[in-house]
Amino acid sequence: MEQTPELICVGTALVDSIIKGFDPEPISASGFRAVSGSLNVGGEAVNEAMAAAKLGVRTAILCALGADQAGDMVSGALERCGVGLDLIVRSAEHPTPVTTMFVNDDGTRKSITNEAHRHNFHPERYSEKLAGARALILGSLFRAPFDDPAIIRSVLSAAKEAGQTVFADTKLPNFRFLKLDDIRDSLPLIDFITPNEDEARYYSGKTEPAEMAGVFLDYGVRNVIIKLGGKGCYFRNREGELFLPPCEITAVDATGAGDNFVAGFAVEILRGAELPEALRFANACGAICTTAVGAGTALKSREQVLAFLEAQR
């Protein structure tokens, strides 16, 4: 990287095989139909890095890719968006994960993961190379590589020693199941945690956004943002709370909407925006993402987001 990145995204990188409009009624003994099928790069760290770079912040990524065509596809997409690639770990020993996504007509989806998603590339070994950035996004907490309490603690401790702002996006577990108690010593090191409603309910055991956020705050997280999808987002910290309604949009595919939200929020915080403005910008990024198939398709630039927000007034 020619310049030190302002933001580094650490975590999952993969290829999404997106099947839209799947018809469960077979047309033959082993044949089914769908409206469309496409291959798109994905993974929380990839989606967030691509979005942040498009929004004008110098961004790099620390992730693991196989020495395969899927890995080439991911690295090529990152490079075209201007994401720094120097920290990518590539190995022939572990294939690039491929996720199968079934997307419904309303944009909601279900995913299928596999053993390749379990690979832990030990991001704590790269703490010195991460230290120059102003902020880190962990994408995603509770999934590899951040499904190991010791690794989480090591990365977050190094980030705080370097004076970095830490954004921790979350995910429901798929192979290793952690609870908040398992990482209670790391949670106070997180500046912003950004679960969606299902994740917040799962980890907090509560059903209302204010109560969900309260659990995370009780564990020491400084700021909590609960992504509510088509209902907007909810923010809470020790000083107060804020609810933002959703943007008016016709959703096509919600894949990566939360990742685009997190990237947009982090970018605006780095730009010095106040919390309401950063949340509003993040809402717009997530909404724009849903207007096309694939996590990195619809969002193009900060100017696009600002024009979208102006049209929403």
For each residue, the residues with C-beta under 8 A, 3 or more apart:
1: 4 5 60 84 86
2:
3: 58
4: 1 58 132 133
5: 1 8 58 59 60 84 132 133
6: 57 58 59 133 134 135 270
7: 52 57 58 59 60 133 134 135 136 137 266 267 270
8: 5 59 60 61 62 87 130 133 135 136 137
9: 44 45 46 48 49 52 59 60 61 62 63 136 137 139 263
10: 45 61 62 63 123 130 136 137 138 139 145 155
11: 43 44 45 62 63 123 137 138 139 140 143 145 146 169
12: 43 44 45 46 63 97 117 139 140 143 144
13: 41 43 45 46 61 63 64 65 74 88 96 97
14: 41 42 43 46 70 74 96 97 98 99 116 117
15: 39 40 41 42 70 73 74 96 97 98 99
16: 39 40 41 42 98 99 100 101 255 294 295
17: 37 38 39 98 99 100 101
18: 36 37 38 39 40 101 103 253 255 293 294
19: 22 34 36 37 100 101 102 103
20: 34 35 36 37 38 103 253 293
21: 34 35 36 103 104 105
22: 19 32 33 34 102
23: 32 33 34
24: 32
25: 32
26: 29 30 31 32
27: 31 32 33
28: 31
29: 26
30: 26
31: 26 27 28
32: 22 23 24 25 26 27
33: 22 23 27
34: 19 20 21 22 23 37
35: 20 21
36: 18 19 20 21 293
37: 17 18 19 20 34
38: 17 18 20 293 294
39: 15 16 17 18 73
40: 15 16 18 255 293 294 295 296 297
41: 13 14 15 16 46 50 73 74 77 78 295 296
42: 14 15 16 46 47 99 255 256 294 295 296
43: 11 12 13 14 46 47 63 74 97 139
44: 9 11 12 47 48 139 140 143 169 171 259
45: 9 10 11 12 13 48 49 61 62 63 137 139
46: 9 12 13 14 41 42 43 49 50 61 63 74 77 78 295 296
47: 42 43 44 50 51 139 256 259 260 263 295 296
48: 9 44 45 51 52 137 139 169 259 260 262 263 266
49: 9 45 46 52 53 59 60 61 78 81 83 263
50: 41 46 47 53 54 77 78 81 83 263 296
51: 47 48 54 55 259 260 263 264 285 289 296 299
52: 7 9 48 49 55 57 59 137 263 266 267
53: 49 50 56 57 58 59 81 82 83
54: 50 51 81 82 299 300 301 302
55: 51 52 263 264 267 285 299 301 302 305
56: 53 267 301 302
57: 6 7 52 53 267 270 271
58: 3 4 5 6 7 53 84
59: 5 6 7 8 9 49 52 53 82 83 84
60: 1 5 7 8 9 49 83 84 85 86 87 133
61: 8 9 10 13 45 46 49 78 83 84 85 87 88
62: 8 9 10 11 45 87 88 89 123 126 129 130
63: 9 10 11 12 13 43 45 46 87 88 89 121
64: 13 88 89 90 91 94 119 121 145
65: 13 68 70 71 74 75 88 89 90 96
66: 70 71 90 91 92 94 95 96 116
67: 71 90 91 92
68: 65 71 72 92 95 96
69: 72 73
70: 14 15 65 66 73 74 95 96 97 98
71: 65 66 67 68 74 75 90 96
72: 68 69 75 76
73: 15 39 41 69 70 76 77
74: 13 14 15 41 43 46 65 70 71 77 78 96
75: 65 71 72 78 79 85 88 90
76: 72 73 79 80
77: 41 46 50 73 74 80 81 296
78: 41 46 49 50 61 74 75 81 83 85 88
79: 75 76 82 83 85
80: 76 77
81: 49 50 53 54 77 78 296
82: 53 54 59 79
83: 49 50 53 59 60 61 78 79
84: 1 5 58 59 60 61 87
85: 60 61 75 78 79 88
86: 1 60 129
87: 8 60 61 62 63 84 126 129 130
88: 13 61 62 63 64 65 75 78 85
89: 62 63 64 65 121
90: 64 65 66 67 71 75
91: 64 66 67 94
92: 66 67 68
93:
94: 64 66 91 116 119
95: 66 68 70 98 116
96: 13 14 15 65 66 68 70 71 74 116
97: 12 13 14 15 43 70 113 114 116 117 119
98: 14 15 16 17 70 95 114 116
99: 14 15 16 17 42 111 112 113 117
100: 16 17 19 111 112
101: 16 17 18 19 109 110 111 112 255
102: 19 22 109 110 111
103: 18 19 20 21 107 108 109 253 254 255 293
104: 21 107 108 109
105: 21
106: 251
107: 103 104 251 252 253 254 290
108: 103 104 254
109: 101 102 103 104 253 254 255
110: 101 102
111: 99 100 101 102
112: 99 100 101
113: 97 99 117 174 175
114: 97 98 117
115: 118
116: 14 66 94 95 96 97 98 119
117: 12 14 97 99 113 114 143 144 174 175
118: 115 144 175 176
119: 64 94 97 116 144 145
120: 144 145 147 148 151
121: 63 64 89 145
122: 125 145 151
123: 10 11 62 126 130 145 151 155
124: 127 150 151 154 155 158
125: 122
126: 62 87 123 129 130
127: 124 130 131 154 155 158
128: 131
129: 62 86 87 126 132
130: 8 10 62 87 123 126 127 133 136 155 158 159 162 164
131: 127 128 158 161 162 164
132: 4 5 129 162
133: 4 5 6 7 8 60 130 136 164
134: 6 7 164 165 270
135: 6 7 8 164 165 166 167 266 269 270
136: 7 8 9 10 130 133 155 159 164 165 166 167
137: 7 8 9 10 11 45 48 52 167 168 169 262 263 266
138: 10 11 141 146 152 155 156 166 167 168 169
139: 9 10 11 12 43 44 45 47 48 169 259 262
140: 11 12 44 143 146 169 170 171
141: 138 146 152 168 169 170 171 193
142: 146 147 170 171 172 173 178 203
143: 11 12 44 117 140 146 147 171 173 174
144: 12 117 118 119 120 147 148 175 176
145: 10 11 64 119 120 121 122 123 148 151
146: 11 138 140 141 142 143 151 152 155
147: 120 142 143 144 173 175 176 178
148: 120 144 145 151 152 176
149: 152 153 178 182 183 186
150: 124 153 154
151: 120 122 123 124 145 146 148 154 155
152: 138 141 146 148 149 155 156 183 186
153: 149 150 156 157 183 185 186
154: 124 127 150 151 157 158
155: 10 123 124 127 130 136 138 146 151 152 158 159
156: 138 152 153 159 160 166 186 189 190
157: 153 154 160 161 189
158: 124 127 130 131 154 155 161 162
159: 130 136 155 156 162 164 166 189
160: 156 157 163 164 166 189
161: 131 157 158
162: 130 131 132 158 159
163: 160
164: 130 131 133 134 135 136 159 160
165: 134 135 136 191 192 266 269 270
166: 135 136 138 156 159 160 189 190 191 192
167: 135 136 137 138 190 191 192 193 194 262 265 266
168: 137 138 141 190 192 193 194
169: 11 44 48 137 138 139 140 141 194 195 258 259 262
170: 140 141 142 193 194 195 196 199 200 203
171: 44 140 141 142 143 174 199
172: 142 198 199 202
173: 142 143 147 176 177 178
174: 113 117 143 171
175: 113 117 118 144 147
176: 118 144 147 148 173
177: 173
178: 142 147 149 173 182 183
179: 182 203
180: 183 184 187 203 204 215 216 219
181: 184
182: 149 178 179
183: 149 152 153 178 180 186 187
184: 180 181 187 219 220
185: 153 188
186: 149 152 153 156 183 189 190
187: 180 183 184 190 193 216 219 220 221
188: 185 219 220 221 222
189: 156 157 159 160 166 186
190: 156 166 167 168 186 187 193 221 222
191: 165 166 167 222 223
192: 165 166 167 168 222 223 224 225 265 266 269
193: 141 167 168 170 187 190 216 221 223 224 225
194: 167 168 169 170 225 226 227 258 261 262 265
195: 169 170 199 200 203 212 216 224 226 227
196: 170 199 200 226 227 228 229 258
197: 200 201 209 212 226 227 228 229 231
198: 172 201 202
199: 170 171 172 195 196 202 203
200: 170 195 196 197 203 204 206 209 212 213 216 226
201: 197 198 204 205 206 207 212
202: 172 198 199
203: 142 170 179 180 195 199 200 215 216
204: 180 200 201 211 212 214 215 216
205: 201 215
206: 200 201 211 212 214 215
207: 201 211 212
208: 211 212
209: 197 200 212 213 226 228 234 236 243
210: 213 214 234 236 241
211: 204 206 207 208 214 215
212: 195 197 200 201 204 206 207 208 209 215 216 224 226
213: 200 209 210 216 217 224 226 234 235 236 241
214: 204 206 210 211 217 218 236
215: 180 203 204 205 206 211 212 218 219
216: 180 187 193 195 200 203 204 212 213 219 221 224
217: 213 214 220 221 224 236 237 238
218: 214 215
219: 180 184 187 188 215 216
220: 184 187 188 217
221: 187 188 190 193 216 217 224
222: 188 190 191 192 237 238
223: 191 192 193 235 236 237
224: 192 193 195 212 213 216 217 221 235 236 237
225: 192 193 194 233 234 235 265 279 282
226: 194 195 196 197 200 209 212 213 233 234 235
227: 194 195 196 197 233 258 261 286
228: 196 197 209 231 232 233 234 246
229: 196 197 246 254 257
230: 246 251
231: 197 228 245 246
232: 228 243 244 245 246 283
233: 225 226 227 228 243 244 261 279 282 283
234: 209 210 213 225 226 228 241 242 243 244
235: 213 223 224 225 226 241 242 243 244 275 279
236: 209 210 213 214 217 223 224 240 241 242
237: 217 222 223 224 240 241
238: 217 222
239:
240: 236 237
241: 210 213 234 235 236 237
242: 234 235 236 275 276 279
243: 209 232 233 234 235
244: 232 233 234 235 276 279 280 283
245: 231 232
246: 228 229 230 231 232 249 283 287
247: 283 284 287 308 312
248: 312
249: 246 287 288 290 291
250: 291
251: 106 107 230 254 290 291
252: 107 290 291 292 293
253: 18 20 103 107 109 290 292 293 294
254: 103 107 108 109 229 251 257 289 290
255: 16 18 40 42 101 103 109 293 294 295
256: 42 47 259 260 289 294 295 296
257: 229 254 260 261 286 287 289 290 295
258: 169 194 196 227 261 262 286
259: 44 47 48 51 139 169 256 262 263 289 295
260: 47 48 51 256 257 263 264 285 286 288 289 295 299
261: 194 227 233 257 258 264 265 282 283 285 286 289
262: 48 137 139 167 169 194 258 259 265 266 282
263: 9 47 48 49 50 51 52 55 137 259 260 266 267 285
264: 51 55 260 261 267 268 278 281 282 284 285 286 305
265: 167 192 194 225 261 262 268 269 278 279 281 282 285
266: 7 48 52 135 137 165 167 192 262 263 269 270
267: 7 52 55 56 57 263 264 270 271 281 302
268: 264 265 271 273 277 278 281 282
269: 135 165 192 265 266 272 273 278
270: 6 7 57 134 135 165 266 267
271: 57 267 268
272: 269
273: 268 269 277 278 281
274: 277 278
275: 235 242 278 279
276: 242 244 279 280
277: 268 273 274 280 281
278: 264 265 268 269 273 274 275 281 282
279: 225 233 235 242 244 265 275 276 282 283
280: 244 276 277 283 284 309
281: 264 265 267 268 273 277 278 284 285 305 309
282: 225 233 261 262 264 265 268 278 279 285 286
283: 232 233 244 246 247 261 279 280 286 287
284: 247 264 280 281 287 288 305 308 309 312
285: 51 55 260 261 263 264 265 281 282 288 289 299 305
286: 227 257 258 260 261 264 282 283 289 290
287: 246 247 249 257 283 284 290 291 308
288: 249 260 284 285 291 298 299 304 305 308
289: 51 254 256 257 259 260 261 285 286 292 295 297 298 299
290: 107 249 251 252 253 254 257 286 287 298
291: 249 250 251 252 287 288 298
292: 252 253 289 297 298
293: 18 20 36 38 40 103 252 253 255 297
294: 16 18 38 40 42 253 255 256 297
295: 16 40 41 42 46 47 255 256 257 259 260 289
296: 40 41 42 46 47 50 51 77 81 256 299
297: 40 289 292 293 294
298: 288 289 290 291 292
299: 51 54 55 260 285 288 289 296 304 305
300: 54 304
301: 54 55 56 304 305
302: 54 55 56 267 305 306
303: 306 307
304: 288 299 300 301 307 308
305: 55 264 281 284 285 288 299 301 302 308 309
306: 302 303 309 310
307: 303 304 310 311
308: 247 284 287 288 304 305 311 312
309: 280 281 284 305 306 312 313
310: 306 307 313
311: 307 308
312: 247 248 284 308 309
313: 309 310
